[in-house]
Amino acid sequence: MNFLVNYNEDIYKLWKNCRGNLKLTSPDIQKDIVKAVATVTTQVILNDLGDDLFAILIDKSRDISVKEQLVVVIRYVNNEGKVIGRFLGVVHVSNISALTLKSGIIDCIRYLLAQGLAFHCNVESISSKNKGNFLELMNFLVNHNENIYKVCKNCRGNLKLTSPDIQKDIVKDAATITTQVILDDLGDDLFAILIDVSRDISVKEQMIMVIHYVNNEGKVIERFLSVIHVSNTSALTLK
């Protein structure tokens, strides 16, 4: 501003004659002007986008005051066929909500897997007194963690990441990682596959697979690999 005042006679006269509190240079006025510019800029971006498809890119970081913040960028293809990326804003948040919720869910699933506990029960409705181990454990965690409580309270019902399909996806990922750890421990050494058969509660035949080997420390190791549903338990089918 001082630079502009020194090089513009009209602004210099106004600046020299106006009262100190009318110079429109306070931090609050600067913020209001920046907000107005941001609003106009966002509208220009939306006008360029029109009704076309777009993607929202979100990343997290911390500012100099160690406050969590989300950086929001919109990405789309304009009328000229060019891929456009436009910064929309920085949003301060109390915590990284999705990460907080996801961490809590993964911890609950890890606990149930480690203890060998079933996830579901027959009735998991809101009115049920026992919704199964997973949902009951999640409710316990929500009631004892303020950050997760706020996330669950404010997010939409279909964004709580607690559906059976999502649970299965996380369990599959955990199984893949666990199997890789077992294979890394086995290396190129000899091993044996132990197979047994049983029926689950729905009377479906299933095959249980266990790997048996000696590790680098000379210890005999047995690790459960998987349960595979089979049409029958004849020797040919199991083979």
BAMARMAR-843227 format. One record per residue: x, z, y of N, C-alpha, C, O in turn. Coordinates in steps of 0.1 Angstrom, whole numbers, plus 5000, padded with zeros to 4 digits. Example, Ala and Ser with C-alpha at 12.3 -4.5 7.8 and 13.67 -1.06 7.14 Angstrom:
<sites>
513250784943512350784955513250784967514250854967;512850714978513750714989512950795000513450805011;
</sites>
This chain:
<sites>
500850004988500050005000500950005013500649935022;501950085012502850085024503449955026503649905038;503849885015504349755016503349655023503749575032;502149665019501049575025500849615039500649525047;500849735042500549785056501649725065501349685076;502949725061504049685069504049535071504749485080;503349455062503349315063502049245067501949125067;501049335070499749275074499249355087498949475086;499249285098498949345111497549405111497349515116;496549335106495149385106495049515098494449615102;495649515086495649645077496449755084496049865083;497449715091498349815098497449885109497550005110;496649815116495849875127494849965121494650075126;494149925111493150005104493750135099493250245100;494950115092495650225086496050325096495950445094;496550275107497050365118495950445124496150565128;494750385126493750445134492650525126491950615131;492650505112491650575104492050715101493250745100;491050805098491350935094492050945080491850855072;492851045078493551055066492751055053493150995043;491451115054490651115042489850985040488950985031;490050885048489350755047490250645044489850525045;491450675039492350565036492150505021492850415018;491250565014490850515001492050504991492150414983;492950604992494150604984494150724974495150734967;493150804973493250924965493150874950492750764947;493750964941493750924927492350894921492150804913;491350974926489950954921489450814925488850744917;489750764937489350634941490050524934489550424930;491350554931492150454923491550434909491450324904;491150554903490550544890489250464890488950384881;488450494901487150424902487350274903486550194897;488350234911488650094913489050024899488649914896;489950104892490450054879489350034869489249934862;488350134869487250124860486350004864485849934855;486149974877485349864881486049734877485349644872;487349724878488149604874487949594859487749474854;488049704851487949694837486549644832486449564823;485549694839484149644836484049494838483449424830;484549454850484449304853485249224843484749124838;486449274839487349204830486649194816486649094809;486049304812485349304799484149204798483949144788;483449204810482349104810482848964810482148874803;483948934816484548804815484848764801484648654796;485448864793485848844779484548814771484548724763;483548894773482248874766481648744769481048684760;481748704781481148564785481948454778481348354774;483248474777484048374770483748374755483748264749;483448494749483148504735481748444732481648374722;480848474741479448424738478848484726478948604724;478248404717477548454705478448424693477848434682;479648394695480548364683480948494676480748604681;481548474664482048584656483348644662484048564669;483548764660484748834665485248944656484448984647;486448994658486949104651487449214661487949184671;487249334657487749444665489049504658488949544646;490149504665491349564659491549704666491549714678;491749804657491949934662493249994657493549984645;494050054665495250124661495250264668494550284678;495950354662495950484667497450524672498350464667;497450614681498750654687498550794694497450844695;499650844700499550964708500150934721501150864722;499550984732500150964745501151074748501451154739;501751074760502851164763502351314762503251404761;501051334763500551474762500151514748499551614746;500551424739500351444724498851444721498351514712;498051374729496551364726496351234718496951134720;495451254708495151134699494351034707493551064715;494650904705493950794712493850674703494750654694;492750604705492550474698492750354707492150364718;493450264703493650134711492750034705492850004693;491849974714490849874709491149734714491349714726;491249634705491549494709490449414702490149434691;489949314710489049214704489749084701490549044709;489349024690490048894686488948794682488048824674;489048674687488048574685488648434687489748424692;487948334683488348194686487448134697486248144696;488048084708487248044719486747904717486947844707;486047844727485447714726486547604724486147494720;487747634728488847534727489547544713490547474711;489047634705489647644691490947734692491647734682;491247804703492347894704492048034699490948084703;492948094692492748234688493148324700494248324705;492148404704492348484716492348634712491448684705;493348704717493348854715493248924729494148894737;492349004731492149074744492049224743491349274735;492949294750492849434751491549484757491249434768;490849574751489649624757489749764763489249794774;490449854756490649984762491350084753491650054742;491650204759492150314752491150424752490750464763;490850474740489850584739490450714734491050714723;490450814742490950944737489951014728488751014730;490451064716489551124706490251254703491451274704;489351354698489951484694490751474681491751544679;490451374673491251344661490951204656489951144661;491751154647491451014642490451034631490751064620;489151014635487951054627488050994613487951064603;488250854612488150794599489250854590489050874578;490450874596491650924588491351064583491651104572;490751144592490451284589489451294577489651364568;488351214578487351204568487951154555487751204544;488751044556489250984544490251084537490251094524;491051154544491951254538491251354531491651394520;490151404537489351514530488751464517488751534507;488151334518487551284506488551264495488351294483;489751204498490851184488491251314482491551324470;491451424490491851554485490751604475491151664465;489451584478488451634469488551554456488451614445;488751424457488851344445490051384437489951384424;491151404443492351444436492251574429492651594418;491451664435491251794429490451784417490751834406;489351704417488451684406489151614394489051644383;490051514398490851444388491851534381491951534369;492451614389493551704383492851814374493451854364;491651854377490951954369490151894358489651964350;490051764358489351694347487851724348487151734338;487251734360485851764362485051634365485551544371;483851644360482851524363482551524378482551624385;482251404383481951384397480451404400480151464410;479651344391478251334394477351424386477851484376;476151444390475151504382473851414382473951304388;472851454375471651364374470951344387470451234390;470851454396470151444409471151474420471651584421;471351384429472251404441471451384454472151354464;470151404454469451394466469651504475470251604471;469251494488469451594498468851724494469351834497;467651724488466851844484467451904471467052024468;468351844464468951894452469752024455470452024465;469552124446470352244448471752234442472652314446;471952134434473352104428473551954428472951884419;474251904437474451764439475651704431475951584432;476251784422477351744415478651794421478651834433;479751794413481051854418481551784431482051854440;481551654431482151584443481351614456482051664465;480051594456479351624468479351774472479351804484;479251854462479252004465480652044471480752124480;481751984465483052014470483251964485483852024493;482651844487482751784501481951874510482451894522;480751914506479952004515480752134518480752184529;481452184508482252304510483352274520483652364529;484052164519485152124528484552104542485252144552;483452044544482852014557482552154564482752164576;482052244556481652374562482852464565482752564572;484052424561485252504563486252434571487452484572;485952314576486952234584486152184596485352094594;486552224608485752194620485852044623484851984627;487051984621487251844624486351754615485751664620;486451784602485651704592484151724595483351634593;483751844598482351874602481851794613480751734612;482651774624482251694635482151554631481151484636;483051504623482951364619481751334611481051234613;481451424601480251404592478951414600478051354597;478951504609477751534617477451414626476251374628;478451344631478151234641478151094635477651004642;478751074623478750944618477450904611476650994607;477150774610475950724603476050754589477150774583;474850764582474750804568475550714559476050754549;475550584563476250484554477750474557478450384552;478250564566479650554569480450684565481450714570;479850764556480450894552481350874540482050974536;481550754535482450724524482250814512483250844505;481050844509480750934497479950864487479550934477;479650734488478850674478479650664465480850664464;478950654453479550644440480550524440481550534433;480150414446481050294445482450324452483450284447;482350394463483650424470484450524462485650514462;483750624456484450724448485150644436486350674434;484450554430485050474419486250394424487250384417;486250334436487350254441488550344443489650304440;488350464449489450554451490050604438491250614437;489150634428489650674415490450564408491550594402;490050444410490750324404492150314411493150294404;492250334424493550334431494450444426495650424424;493850564424494550684419495150654405496250684402;494250584397494650554383495850454383496750464375;495750354392496750254393498150314397499150284391;498050404407499350464411499850554401501050564398;498950634394499450724383500050654372501150694367;499450534368499950454357501350404361502250394352;501550364373502850314377503950414377505050394374;503550544381504450654380504950674366506050704363;503950674356504250684342505150584337506150604330;504950454341505750344337507150354343508150324336;507250404355508550414361509350524354510550514352;508650634349509350734342509750684328510750724323;508950604322509250544309510450454309511250454301;510450364320511550264321511450164310510350114307;512650134304512650034293512750094279513150034270;512550224278512650304266511450264256510450214260;511650304243510550284234509450384236509650484242;508250344232507050424233506050394222506150304215;505050484221504050464211502650474219502550554228;501750404214500350414219499450484209499350444198;498850594213497950664205496550634209496150634221;495750594199494350554202493350644194493550664182;492350684200491250754193489950704198489850644209;488850724191487550684195486550794196486750894189;485550774204484550874206483350814212483350694215;482250894215481150844222480850924234481051044234;480450864245480150944257478650984256478050964246;478151054267476851114267475751004265474651034261;476050884269475050774268475150704254474550594252;475950764245476050714231476750574231476450494222;477650544241478450424241479750454235480350554237;480250354226481450374220482650354230482550264239;483650434229484750424238486050454231486150524222;487150384236488450404231489350474241489450434253;490050584236490850664245492350624242492750624230;493150594252494450554251495450654257495250694268;496450694249497550784253498850724250499050664239;499750734259501150684257502050804253501950914259;502950784244503850884238505250834239505550734233;506150914246507550864247508450984250507951094252;509750954249510751054252511351024266511850904267;511351114275511951074289513451094289514051124279;513951074301515451084303516051224300517251234298;515151324301515651464298515551504284515751614280;515051404275514951434261513651504257513451554246;512751514267511451574264510351474259510351364264;509551524249508551434244507351444254506851554257;506951334259505951324270504651254264504751144258;503551304267502251234264501451224277501251324284;501051104280500251084292499051004289499050894282;497851054293496650984292496650854301497050864312;496250744295496250614303494850574307494650544319;493850574298492550524302491550544291491850574279;490250524295489150524285488550384287488150334298;488450314276487850174275486650174267486650204255;485550124273484250104265484449984256484849874261;484049994244484049894234482749874227481949964227;482449754222481149724216481049804203479949844199;482149814196482149904183483549954181484449914188;483650034171485050094168485650044156486350124149;485349924152486049874140487449844143487849834155;488249834132489749814134490049684142490949684150;489249584139489449454146489249464161489949404169;488149534164487749544179488849624186489249594197;489249734180490249824186491549754188492249764197;491949664178493149584179493149494190494049414192;
</sites>
